[in-house]
Amino acid sequence: MLETFAIFQDKQNQHIIEKLSKASKVILLPKPTLHKTDAFTEKLEISLYDWLIFNDIIATEVFLEKIASEGFDFYDLDYLQICAIGEAVAERLRHEEIHCDIITSPNKVADSIADYVQKNDLENLRFLIITPKFGDFGLKQILCKKGAEAKEIQIYEFRFDETKNLTMLKTLIKGGAVDNFILNSPHEIVALKWFFQDDLHQALAETRIFAVDEITFRTLEEEGFSPRYFV
């Protein structure tokens, strides 16, 4: 019986799809379309905040595009503390020569910040959380409970076409019909989280997860998975 592999239908994955198709069954997930929200064009006073928290790599890229289009100099971010959720975010910030004070995993943000400032309460600190427009990460509420002021800016969303096919694909994956899932970038991990809109771990409980490169591997580990390398 042929093993089943799921992978996003994307040009960068074409060589992998061709390789797998010779000896396996391949299920293709449609690539979602990125849409910027109204927050992209709304005026934002970054100087009102002490901390910026970047939720994922795509939110980071869209936010940097936003402030660059407004004439904001990235060097002015040196006056703020910056928290990157995940190594992929930190790597993207480094590419623009933007510092990171904290690099942490999604479920350790508040504790990592508390350790950094060396106190459990975050009173009088002002946080701006840059995030996608899906899911309730609960981070704003956690920070506020610790005495901080926090604002969330939902800067992008994904949209998938072919609704009927998506429902079928979700049913197949959740039902354990997919043996393996191959991910080629941290961007695809974000897209997969958007695709399910619920507990990704539960949806992929019966599926082996493969990463094509190191940064994708590390991002999957940060998300609580035990990935393997695809070679």
C-alpha positions as CSV (number, residue, x, y, z in Angstrom):
1,M,0.0,0.0,0.0
2,L,1.4,3.4,-1.0
3,E,2.2,5.9,1.7
4,T,0.4,9.2,1.6
5,F,2.2,12.6,1.7
6,A,0.6,16.0,2.0
7,I,2.3,19.1,0.8
8,F,1.4,22.6,-0.2
9,Q,1.0,23.2,-3.9
10,D,3.7,25.8,-4.5
11,K,6.5,26.3,-7.1
12,Q,9.2,25.8,-4.4
13,N,7.7,22.4,-3.7
14,Q,7.5,21.2,-7.3
15,H,10.7,19.1,-7.3
16,I,9.5,17.4,-4.0
17,I,6.1,16.7,-5.5
18,E,7.6,15.1,-8.6
19,K,9.9,13.0,-6.5
20,L,7.1,11.8,-4.2
21,S,4.7,11.1,-7.0
22,K,6.9,8.3,-8.4
23,A,6.3,6.0,-5.4
24,S,3.7,7.6,-3.2
25,K,0.2,9.1,-3.1
26,V,0.5,12.9,-2.9
27,I,-2.2,15.2,-1.5
28,L,-1.8,18.8,-2.5
29,L,-3.0,21.6,-0.2
30,P,-3.8,24.9,-2.0
31,K,-1.5,27.8,-1.3
32,P,-3.5,30.5,0.6
33,T,-3.6,34.1,-0.5
34,L,-2.2,36.7,1.9
35,H,-4.5,39.7,2.6
36,K,-3.4,42.8,4.6
37,T,-6.1,44.0,7.1
38,D,-7.2,47.6,7.7
39,A,-4.6,47.7,10.4
40,F,-1.9,47.9,7.6
41,T,-3.1,51.4,6.7
42,E,-4.1,52.7,10.1
43,K,-1.8,55.2,11.7
44,L,0.3,53.8,14.5
45,E,2.4,55.6,17.1
46,I,5.2,53.1,17.8
47,S,6.7,55.5,20.3
48,L,3.8,54.9,22.7
49,Y,5.1,51.4,23.4
50,D,8.0,49.9,25.4
51,W,7.8,46.5,23.8
52,L,7.0,45.0,20.4
53,I,6.0,41.3,20.3
54,F,6.1,39.6,16.9
55,N,3.8,36.6,16.7
56,D,5.0,34.9,13.5
57,I,7.2,35.4,10.5
58,I,4.4,36.7,8.2
59,A,3.1,39.2,10.7
60,T,6.7,40.4,11.1
61,E,7.2,40.8,7.3
62,V,3.9,42.6,6.9
63,F,4.5,44.9,9.8
64,L,8.0,45.8,8.6
65,E,6.5,46.6,5.2
66,K,3.9,48.8,6.9
67,I,6.3,50.9,8.8
68,A,8.8,51.1,6.0
69,S,6.0,52.5,3.7
70,E,5.3,55.1,6.3
71,G,8.9,56.3,6.2
72,F,9.8,54.8,9.6
73,D,13.5,54.1,10.1
74,F,14.2,50.6,11.4
75,Y,17.1,52.0,13.5
76,D,14.5,53.8,15.6
77,L,13.4,50.4,16.9
78,D,16.6,50.3,18.9
79,Y,14.8,52.3,21.5
80,L,12.3,49.5,22.1
81,Q,12.5,46.1,23.6
82,I,11.6,43.4,21.0
83,C,10.3,39.9,21.6
84,A,10.5,37.4,18.8
85,I,8.2,34.4,19.0
86,G,10.4,31.8,17.3
87,E,13.8,31.6,15.7
88,A,12.3,32.3,12.2
89,V,11.0,35.7,13.4
90,A,14.3,36.5,15.0
91,E,16.1,35.5,11.8
92,R,13.9,37.8,9.7
93,L,14.5,40.7,12.1
94,R,18.3,40.1,12.0
95,H,18.1,40.3,8.2
96,E,16.9,43.9,8.6
97,E,19.5,44.5,11.3
98,I,16.8,44.7,14.0
99,H,17.8,43.5,17.4
100,C,15.9,41.0,19.5
101,D,15.9,41.2,23.3
102,I,14.0,37.9,23.7
103,I,13.6,34.9,21.5
104,T,11.0,32.5,23.0
105,S,8.4,29.9,22.1
106,P,4.6,30.7,21.8
107,N,3.7,29.4,25.3
108,K,6.5,31.1,27.2
109,V,6.2,34.7,26.1
110,A,5.0,36.3,29.4
111,D,7.3,34.2,31.6
112,S,10.3,35.1,29.3
113,I,9.5,38.8,29.5
114,A,9.1,38.6,33.3
115,D,12.5,36.9,33.6
116,Y,14.0,39.5,31.3
117,V,12.8,42.5,33.4
118,Q,13.5,40.5,36.6
119,K,10.1,40.9,38.1
120,N,6.8,39.0,37.9
121,D,4.5,42.0,37.5
122,L,4.8,44.1,34.3
123,E,3.2,47.2,35.7
124,N,3.7,50.4,33.6
125,L,5.0,48.5,30.6
126,R,3.3,49.0,27.3
127,F,3.2,46.2,24.7
128,L,2.3,46.1,21.1
129,I,1.5,42.6,19.8
130,I,1.8,42.1,16.1
131,T,-0.4,39.1,15.1
132,P,-2.5,37.5,12.4
133,K,-6.3,37.9,12.3
134,F,-7.2,34.4,13.5
135,G,-7.3,32.5,16.8
136,D,-7.2,33.9,20.3
137,F,-3.6,33.5,21.5
138,G,-4.5,34.9,25.0
139,L,-1.3,36.8,25.2
140,K,-2.9,40.2,25.6
141,Q,-5.0,39.0,28.6
142,I,-1.9,37.3,30.2
143,L,0.1,40.5,30.0
144,C,-2.7,42.6,31.3
145,K,-3.2,40.3,34.3
146,K,0.5,41.0,35.1
147,G,-0.2,44.7,35.2
148,A,0.9,45.7,31.7
149,E,-0.9,47.7,29.0
150,A,-1.2,45.7,25.8
151,K,-2.6,46.4,22.4
152,E,-3.0,43.8,19.6
153,I,-2.7,44.7,16.0
154,Q,-4.0,42.0,13.7
155,I,-2.2,42.9,10.5
156,Y,-2.9,40.1,8.0
157,E,-5.2,37.2,7.2
158,F,-5.1,34.2,4.8
159,R,-7.9,33.2,2.4
160,F,-8.2,29.8,0.8
161,D,-10.2,29.1,-2.4
162,E,-12.0,25.9,-3.2
163,T,-14.0,25.6,0.1
164,K,-15.5,22.1,-0.7
165,N,-12.1,20.7,-1.4
166,L,-10.7,22.2,1.8
167,T,-13.4,20.5,3.8
168,M,-12.5,17.2,2.2
169,L,-8.8,17.7,2.8
170,K,-9.3,18.6,6.5
171,T,-11.5,15.5,6.9
172,L,-8.8,13.3,5.3
173,I,-6.0,14.7,7.5
174,K,-7.9,14.7,10.7
175,G,-9.1,11.1,10.0
176,G,-5.6,9.8,9.8
177,A,-5.6,9.2,6.0
178,V,-2.4,11.2,5.6
179,D,0.8,9.4,6.7
180,N,3.2,12.2,6.3
181,F,3.2,16.0,6.0
182,I,6.1,17.9,4.4
183,L,6.7,21.5,5.2
184,N,9.2,23.6,3.3
185,S,9.3,26.9,5.3
186,P,8.1,28.6,8.5
187,H,5.6,30.4,6.3
188,E,3.9,27.1,5.5
189,I,3.6,26.3,9.2
190,V,1.7,29.5,9.7
191,A,-0.5,28.7,6.7
192,L,-1.2,25.2,8.2
193,K,-2.2,26.7,11.5
194,W,-4.6,29.0,9.6
195,F,-5.9,26.1,7.5
196,F,-7.1,24.2,10.6
197,Q,-8.1,27.2,12.7
198,D,-8.1,24.9,15.8
199,D,-5.8,22.5,17.5
200,L,-3.1,21.7,15.0
201,H,-1.5,19.0,17.2
202,Q,-4.8,17.1,17.4
203,A,-5.4,17.4,13.7
204,L,-1.9,16.0,13.0
205,A,-1.8,13.5,15.8
206,E,-1.5,10.5,13.5
207,T,0.8,12.2,10.9
208,R,4.6,12.2,10.7
209,I,5.9,15.7,10.2
210,F,8.9,16.4,7.9
211,A,10.9,19.6,7.6
212,V,12.9,20.4,4.5
213,D,15.4,22.7,6.2
214,E,16.8,23.7,9.6
215,I,14.7,26.8,10.3
216,T,11.5,24.9,9.5
217,F,12.6,22.1,11.7
218,R,13.3,24.4,14.6
219,T,10.0,26.2,14.1
220,L,8.1,22.9,14.3
221,E,10.0,22.1,17.5
222,E,9.0,25.5,19.0
223,E,5.4,24.6,18.1
224,G,5.7,21.4,20.1
225,F,6.1,18.9,17.3
226,S,8.8,16.2,16.9
227,P,9.7,16.7,13.3
228,R,12.0,14.7,11.1
229,Y,14.2,15.9,8.2
230,F,13.0,15.2,4.7
231,V,15.9,14.2,2.4
